[in-house]
Amino acid sequence: LVDGLCAIDGVSRVYDGPYFHEVALKLDRPVAPLLANLAEQDILGGFDLSEYAGTDALLVCATETKTDADIDACIAAFAAAMN
């Protein structure tokens, strides 16, 4: 999930260190409209960290309950919303 999202223009990791399930991503735009767009597609896009990170940032997570198809769909929807 992280590699796919970070391949989208305007998305990068906030921290370079190791992570387990969750990772903070920095966006080049406000997070709220992106999350609203994803929610319209029944995708829970993450948690808006902007208030806490001092930049436009999003906490994302994928656990063992998500299939490769789920992750691919999330990445595709995220990429479309970023355009």
Number of C-alpha atoms within 10 A of each C-alpha: 15 18 10 15 21 17 12 17 12 15 20 19 18 17 11 9 7 6 9 8 9 13 20 22 22 22 22 13 14 15 20 14 12 20 20 15 18 19 12 9 12 10 16 15 22 19 15 20 17 17 9 9 13 8 16 19 26 26 17 18 17 16 9 6 6 10 11 9 9 14 16 14 13 21 21 15 17 20 19 13 14 17 8
